[in-house]
């Protein structure tokens, strides 16, 4: 794992300790799904909620979460 990636994973792991739900947000393409799967595996997340976005705007993020 690259040093920058290791730092990011460590930061996310710390945040997961207090989390009751985990949302993994990706692009809706195969690459996005692959990234989401790898994140889930590296962090040991057994249950997550998937959200997909085609653009990152406040309205689209809200739409994805509802």
MARTILUM-534555 format. One line per 8 residues: for each residue x, y, z of C-alpha. Coordinates in steps of 0.02 Angstrom, whole numbers, plus 50000, padded with zeros to 5 digits. Example, Ala and Ser with C-alpha at 12.3 -4.5 7.8 and 13.67 -1.06 7.14 Angstrom:
<sites>
50615,49775,50390 | 50684,49947,50357
</sites>
This chain:
<sites>
50000,50000,50000 | 50064,50173,49957 | 50108,50284,50106 | 49972,50411,50063 | 49844,50272,50047 | 49898,50198,50213 | 49871,50366,50299 | 49698,50382,50222
49649,50205,50273 | 49711,50239,50450 | 49607,50398,50459 | 49451,50309,50396 | 49478,50163,50517 | 49481,50285,50663 | 49319,50366,50604 | 49236,50195,50584
49255,50161,50770 | 49118,50289,50807 | 49011,50256,50652 | 48841,50172,50657 | 48823,50168,50467 | 48945,50169,50323 | 48907,50245,50153 | 49023,50210,50009
48997,50333,49867 | 49068,50301,49695 | 49043,50332,49511 | 48916,50210,49439 | 49041,50128,49322 | 49141,49967,49343 | 49294,50060,49403 | 49192,50145,49540
49119,49979,49594 | 49293,49903,49599 | 49358,50044,49707 | 49209,50026,49825 | 49239,49839,49839 | 49423,49864,49879 | 49382,49996,50011 | 49258,49876,50090
49387,49736,50093 | 49532,49840,50159 | 49427,49914,50298 | 49338,49750,50341 | 49166,49825,50318 | 49033,49690,50313 | 48882,49802,50292 | 48880,49962,50194
48761,50070,50096 | 48804,50113,49918 | 48776,50283,49843 | 48820,50331,49665 | 48847,50504,49594 | 48865,50569,49418 | 48914,50741,49479 | 48968,50810,49646
48849,50951,49687 | 48748,50981,49844 | 48585,50937,49757 | 48652,50776,49679 | 48729,50717,49843 | 48563,50746,49932 | 48472,50652,49795 | 48592,50506,49810
48567,50493,49996 | 48376,50493,49990
</sites>
